[in-house]
Amino acid sequence: MRGYLSARYLVALGSNRRHHLYGPPRTVVHAAMEELAALGTVRARSSVRTTPPLGPARRRFANAACVLETEFDPPALLAALQHLERQFGRRRGRRWGDRVLDLDIVAWDGGEWRSPGLAIPHPAFRDRAFVLGPASEIADDWRDPVTGLTIRQLDARRKRSARLTPRTALPR
């Protein structure tokens, strides 16, 4: 824990499996945003977007982002997010597979953080529309400590690159 100091985190949320209580992925993500309030103060919430699957996942995802202010330091927040994922029925398994809930720390106001099992900013967030889109709704002026670019600038670059790169389908 950080003690009396608080930090702000950009957290990405995703789901592509039904939950026995919350229902379809979209409502799982909404419920998870509510549950994040137990860890601190949710300062901002994006809309929930439907996005294509990544890797071997077969179902479309519901994705969102939120800004969470909390007294947890990065490792403690990671542990709390993983606990919340387990409460929602997440089982560790195949990378990028179908899941009830996925919570990732994308960035925080403390800059970079590196420890075993945790890297902030998230190493792949700059290339992921399902992270940058929702994040740009609520934290477009946040700066990536690695590139110095804002979320808005990173999202614009990703969109520009996507227009210039021919799309190829992933094998099923």
Secondary structure, 3 states (H helix, E strand, C coil): CCCCCCEEEEEEEEECCCECCCECHHHHHHHHHHHHHHHCEEEEECCCEEECCCCCCCCCEEEEEEEEEECCCHHHHHHHHHHHHHHCCCCCCCCCCCCCCEEEEEEECCCCEEECCEEECCCCHHHCHHHHHHHHHHHCCCECCCCCCEHHHHHHHHHHHHHHCCCCCCCC
